[in-house]
Protein backbone atom coordinates (compact mmCIF):
# COMPACT_ATOMS: atom_id res chain seq x y z
CA UNK A 1 0.00 0.00 0.00
CA UNK A 2 1.16 3.53 -0.73
CA UNK A 3 1.97 5.41 2.49
CA UNK A 4 2.53 9.11 1.89
CA UNK A 5 4.13 11.27 4.57
CA UNK A 6 2.68 14.77 4.23
CA UNK A 7 4.02 17.84 5.99
CA UNK A 8 2.00 21.06 6.07
CA UNK A 9 -1.23 19.20 5.44
CA UNK A 10 -3.28 21.19 7.94
CA UNK A 11 -2.80 24.54 6.20
CA UNK A 12 -5.34 25.90 3.73
CA UNK A 13 -3.44 24.54 0.73
CA UNK A 14 -2.75 21.25 2.48
CA UNK A 15 -6.41 20.71 3.28
CA UNK A 16 -7.33 21.41 -0.34
CA UNK A 17 -4.78 18.82 -1.50
CA UNK A 18 -5.84 16.19 1.05
CA UNK A 19 -9.48 16.50 0.03
CA UNK A 20 -8.49 15.45 -3.50
CA UNK A 21 -6.26 12.47 -2.64
CA UNK A 22 -8.08 9.12 -3.06
CA UNK A 23 -9.13 7.50 0.21
CA UNK A 24 -7.33 4.25 -0.59
CA UNK A 25 -3.97 6.01 -0.27
CA UNK A 26 -2.65 5.84 3.29
CA UNK A 27 -1.58 9.24 4.66
CA UNK A 28 0.73 10.12 7.55
CA UNK A 29 -0.07 13.74 8.34
CA UNK A 30 2.39 15.89 10.29
CA UNK A 31 1.12 19.13 11.79
CA UNK A 32 1.22 21.29 14.90
CA UNK A 33 -2.56 21.07 15.25
CA UNK A 34 -3.94 18.23 17.37
CA UNK A 35 -7.28 18.09 15.59
CA UNK A 36 -7.69 15.24 13.06
CA UNK A 37 -8.45 15.96 9.42
CA UNK A 38 -12.17 15.44 8.93
CA UNK A 39 -13.36 11.88 8.40
CA UNK A 40 -10.54 10.76 6.14
CA UNK A 41 -9.77 7.05 6.25
CA UNK A 42 -6.25 5.62 6.35
CA UNK A 43 -4.92 8.78 7.96
CA UNK A 44 -2.41 8.72 10.80
CA UNK A 45 -2.09 12.13 12.44
CA UNK A 46 1.18 13.04 14.17
CA UNK A 47 1.74 16.18 16.25
CA UNK A 48 4.94 17.73 14.99
CA UNK A 49 6.91 20.90 15.64
CA UNK A 50 8.86 21.92 12.50
CA UNK A 51 11.34 23.76 14.73
CA UNK A 52 12.26 20.53 16.55
CA UNK A 53 13.47 17.84 14.14
CA UNK A 54 14.44 15.29 16.78
CA UNK A 55 10.86 14.04 16.93
CA UNK A 56 11.15 12.53 13.44
CA UNK A 57 11.75 8.76 13.80
CA UNK A 58 14.47 7.12 11.75
CA UNK A 59 11.89 4.94 9.98
CA UNK A 60 9.79 7.94 8.84
CA UNK A 61 6.67 6.19 10.17
CA UNK A 62 7.23 3.54 7.44
CA UNK A 63 6.28 6.00 4.69
CA UNK A 64 7.27 5.07 1.15
CA UNK A 65 6.53 8.50 -0.38
CA UNK A 66 6.91 12.08 0.89
CA UNK A 67 4.98 15.23 0.04
CA UNK A 68 6.82 18.06 1.80
CA UNK A 69 4.65 21.21 1.89
CA UNK A 70 5.55 22.69 5.29
CA UNK A 71 7.52 25.91 5.22
CA UNK A 72 8.17 29.26 6.86
CA UNK A 73 7.08 32.18 4.68
CA UNK A 74 6.80 35.40 6.71
CA UNK A 75 9.33 35.48 9.52
CA UNK A 76 11.04 38.43 11.21
CA UNK A 77 13.88 36.16 12.42
CA UNK A 78 15.95 34.86 9.46
CA UNK A 79 17.10 31.76 11.37
CA UNK A 80 13.55 30.40 11.30
CA UNK A 81 13.62 30.25 7.50
CA UNK A 82 16.71 28.03 7.55
CA UNK A 83 15.51 25.88 10.45
CA UNK A 84 12.20 25.06 8.74
CA UNK A 85 12.80 25.49 5.01
CA UNK A 86 16.36 24.17 4.79
CA UNK A 87 17.29 22.02 7.79
CA UNK A 88 13.94 20.22 8.06
CA UNK A 89 14.00 19.46 4.33
CA UNK A 90 17.56 18.14 4.56
CA UNK A 91 16.63 15.80 7.39
CA UNK A 92 13.59 14.47 5.54
CA UNK A 93 15.74 13.88 2.46
CA UNK A 94 18.41 12.00 4.42
CA UNK A 95 15.86 9.77 6.13
CA UNK A 96 14.05 9.23 2.82
CA UNK A 97 17.28 7.96 1.27
CA UNK A 98 17.89 5.62 4.21
CA UNK A 99 14.33 4.24 3.99
CA UNK A 100 14.35 3.89 0.20
CA UNK A 101 11.43 6.29 -0.27
CA UNK A 102 10.26 5.90 -3.85
CA UNK A 103 9.13 9.49 -4.39
CA UNK A 104 9.88 12.88 -2.82
CA UNK A 105 7.76 15.88 -3.83
CA UNK A 106 8.96 19.24 -2.54
CA UNK A 107 6.89 22.43 -2.62
CA UNK A 108 9.41 25.20 -3.13
CA UNK A 109 8.67 28.70 -4.45
CA UNK A 110 8.69 30.71 -7.66
CA UNK A 111 10.75 33.25 -5.67
CA UNK A 112 13.61 30.83 -5.08
CA UNK A 113 17.18 32.04 -5.41
CA UNK A 114 20.42 32.76 -3.64
CA UNK A 115 19.92 36.54 -3.68
CA UNK A 116 16.21 36.91 -2.98
CA UNK A 117 16.47 37.36 0.77
CA UNK A 118 16.54 34.74 3.52
CA UNK A 119 13.28 33.05 2.48
CA UNK A 120 14.38 32.66 -1.14
CA UNK A 121 17.86 31.49 -0.16
CA UNK A 122 16.54 28.97 2.37
CA UNK A 123 14.40 27.43 -0.37
CA UNK A 124 17.34 27.54 -2.77
CA UNK A 125 19.56 25.64 -0.31
CA UNK A 126 16.86 23.01 0.24
CA UNK A 127 16.40 22.53 -3.52
CA UNK A 128 20.15 22.19 -4.01
CA UNK A 129 20.32 19.43 -1.42
CA UNK A 130 17.42 17.58 -3.05
CA UNK A 131 18.92 17.91 -6.54
CA UNK A 132 22.10 16.24 -5.28
CA UNK A 133 20.26 13.43 -3.51
CA UNK A 134 19.68 9.87 -4.73
CA UNK A 135 15.90 10.26 -4.53
CA UNK A 136 13.26 10.22 -7.22
CA UNK A 137 12.37 13.88 -6.69
CA UNK A 138 9.92 16.41 -8.06
CA UNK A 139 10.10 20.12 -7.25
CA UNK A 140 7.16 22.51 -7.56
CA UNK A 141 7.68 26.26 -7.67
CA UNK A 142 4.29 27.93 -7.15
CA UNK A 143 3.81 31.68 -7.33
CA UNK A 144 1.79 33.67 -4.78
CA UNK A 145 -1.39 31.70 -4.08
CA UNK A 146 -4.80 33.29 -3.68
CA UNK A 147 -8.33 32.07 -2.98
CA UNK A 148 -10.71 31.52 -0.12
CA UNK A 149 -8.92 31.16 3.22
CA UNK A 150 -5.50 32.14 1.84
CA UNK A 151 -3.55 34.90 3.56
CA UNK A 152 -0.73 36.02 1.26
CA UNK A 153 0.69 39.19 -0.22
CA UNK A 154 -1.96 38.89 -2.93
CA UNK A 155 -4.82 38.96 -0.45
CA UNK A 156 -3.17 41.72 1.60
CA UNK A 157 -2.80 43.98 -1.45
CA UNK A 158 -6.37 43.25 -2.55
CA UNK A 159 -7.67 44.10 0.92
CA UNK A 160 -5.70 47.35 0.83
CA UNK A 161 -7.16 48.23 -2.57
CA UNK A 162 -10.61 47.43 -1.23
CA UNK A 163 -10.42 49.85 1.72
CA UNK A 164 -7.98 52.58 0.63
CA UNK A 165 -7.75 54.87 -2.42
CA UNK A 166 -4.01 55.37 -1.76
CA UNK A 167 -1.72 52.51 -2.76
CA UNK A 168 2.00 52.60 -1.89
CA UNK A 169 4.30 51.39 -4.64
CA UNK A 170 7.76 50.08 -3.79
CA UNK A 171 10.25 51.55 -6.24
CA UNK A 172 9.01 51.81 -9.81
CA UNK A 173 6.25 49.21 -9.38
CA UNK A 174 7.51 47.17 -12.33
CA UNK A 175 8.09 43.95 -10.39
CA UNK A 176 6.00 41.13 -11.80
CA UNK A 177 3.23 39.23 -10.03
CA UNK A 178 1.51 36.15 -11.37
CA UNK A 179 -1.05 34.90 -8.81
CA UNK A 180 -2.06 31.24 -8.76
CA UNK A 181 -5.50 30.12 -7.58
CA UNK A 182 -5.51 27.57 -4.75
CA UNK A 183 -7.71 25.19 -6.76
CA UNK A 184 -5.24 25.18 -9.67
CA UNK A 185 -2.35 24.43 -7.32
CA UNK A 186 -4.12 21.75 -5.28
CA UNK A 187 -5.44 20.08 -8.45
CA UNK A 188 -1.92 19.88 -9.85
CA UNK A 189 -0.45 18.41 -6.65
CA UNK A 190 -3.27 15.85 -6.40
CA UNK A 191 -2.81 14.86 -10.05
CA UNK A 192 0.91 14.56 -9.46
CA UNK A 193 0.31 12.13 -6.60
CA UNK A 194 -2.25 10.06 -8.47
CA UNK A 195 -0.32 9.74 -11.74
CA UNK A 196 2.68 7.54 -12.46
CA UNK A 197 5.75 8.99 -10.74
CA UNK A 198 8.02 8.31 -13.73
CA UNK A 199 6.36 11.20 -15.60
CA UNK A 200 7.56 13.74 -13.04
CA UNK A 201 10.80 12.05 -12.02
CA UNK A 202 13.62 14.56 -11.48
CA UNK A 203 11.58 17.43 -12.93
CA UNK A 204 11.01 20.97 -11.76
CA UNK A 205 7.63 22.57 -12.47
CA UNK A 206 6.90 26.29 -12.35
CA UNK A 207 3.27 26.85 -11.38
CA UNK A 208 1.77 30.31 -11.79
CA UNK A 209 -0.99 32.19 -13.55
CA UNK A 210 -0.96 32.35 -17.37
CA UNK A 211 0.05 36.02 -17.65
CA UNK A 212 2.54 37.92 -15.47
CA UNK A 213 1.63 41.53 -14.64
CA UNK A 214 3.34 44.46 -13.00
CA UNK A 215 2.41 45.40 -9.44
CA UNK A 216 0.66 48.52 -10.72
CA UNK A 217 -1.42 46.57 -13.26
CA UNK A 218 -2.25 44.01 -10.59
CA UNK A 219 -3.61 46.78 -8.36
CA UNK A 220 -5.59 48.25 -11.25
CA UNK A 221 -7.20 44.88 -11.97
CA UNK A 222 -8.02 44.47 -8.29
CA UNK A 223 -9.51 47.98 -8.18
CA UNK A 224 -11.71 47.20 -11.19
CA UNK A 225 -13.11 44.20 -9.35
CA UNK A 226 -14.32 46.54 -6.62
CA UNK A 227 -15.19 49.48 -8.89
CA UNK A 228 -12.60 51.59 -7.06
CA UNK A 229 -10.47 54.52 -8.14
CA UNK A 230 -6.97 54.37 -6.71
CA UNK A 231 -3.96 56.69 -6.55
CA UNK A 232 -0.41 55.32 -6.53
CA UNK A 233 2.20 56.77 -4.20
CA UNK A 234 5.72 55.77 -5.22
CA UNK A 235 8.10 55.21 -2.31
CA UNK A 236 11.86 54.70 -2.72
CA UNK A 237 13.04 51.20 -1.89
CA UNK A 238 15.36 52.37 0.91
CA UNK A 239 12.48 54.15 2.69
CA UNK A 240 10.35 51.03 2.39
CA UNK A 241 13.13 48.97 3.95
CA UNK A 242 13.41 51.39 6.88
CA UNK A 243 9.66 51.35 7.48
CA UNK A 244 9.35 47.56 7.21
CA UNK A 245 12.33 47.02 9.51
CA UNK A 246 10.63 49.30 12.03
CA UNK A 247 7.42 47.27 11.80
CA UNK A 248 9.38 44.04 12.25
CA UNK A 249 11.14 45.46 15.31
CA UNK A 250 7.73 45.75 16.96
CA UNK A 251 6.78 42.20 15.89
CA UNK A 252 4.51 43.05 12.96
CA UNK A 253 4.23 40.49 10.14
CA UNK A 254 2.06 42.57 7.80
CA UNK A 255 5.11 42.61 5.58
CA UNK A 256 8.57 41.36 6.55
CA UNK A 257 11.94 42.80 5.42
CA UNK A 258 13.00 40.06 3.02
CA UNK A 259 9.76 40.33 1.05
CA UNK A 260 11.22 43.32 -0.77
CA UNK A 261 14.13 41.21 -2.04
CA UNK A 262 11.65 38.45 -2.84
CA UNK A 263 9.55 40.90 -4.85
CA UNK A 264 12.41 41.97 -7.11
CA UNK A 265 14.16 38.63 -7.62
CA UNK A 266 14.00 37.23 -11.16
CA UNK A 267 11.23 34.65 -11.45
CA UNK A 268 10.45 32.18 -14.19
CA UNK A 269 6.89 32.24 -15.55
CA UNK A 270 7.36 29.27 -17.90
CA UNK A 271 4.57 26.76 -17.23
CA UNK A 272 4.99 24.79 -20.47
CA UNK A 273 6.40 21.66 -18.81
CA UNK A 274 3.47 21.53 -16.36
CA UNK A 275 1.10 21.87 -19.31
CA UNK A 276 2.82 19.16 -21.37
CA UNK A 277 2.98 16.62 -18.53
CA UNK A 278 -0.27 17.35 -16.67
CA UNK A 279 -2.34 19.66 -18.93
CA UNK A 280 -1.89 22.50 -16.43
CA UNK A 281 -4.18 25.37 -17.47
CA UNK A 282 -4.39 27.93 -14.64
CA UNK A 283 -7.14 30.55 -14.63
CA UNK A 284 -6.43 34.23 -15.05
CA UNK A 285 -6.56 36.40 -11.96
CA UNK A 286 -8.81 39.01 -13.56
CA UNK A 287 -11.66 36.49 -13.75
CA UNK A 288 -11.67 35.79 -10.03
CA UNK A 289 -13.22 38.04 -7.43
CA UNK A 290 -12.30 36.14 -4.28
CA UNK A 291 -12.44 38.60 -1.38
Secondary structure, DSSP 8 states (H G I E B T S, - for coil): --EEEEESTTSHHHHHHHTTS-TTSEEEEEES--S--TT-SSEEEEE--TT-GGGS-TTGGG-SEEEE-----S-SSHHHHIIIIIIHHHHHHHHHHHTT-SEEEEE--TT--TTSHHHHHHHHHHHHHHHTSSS-EEEEEE--EESTT--SHHHHHHHHHHH-SEEEEETTS--EE--EEHHHHHHHHHHHHHS-HHHHTTEEEEE--SS-EEHHHHHHHHHHHTT---EEEEE-HHHHHHHHHHHHHTT--SS-THHHHHHHS------HHHHHHH------GGG----
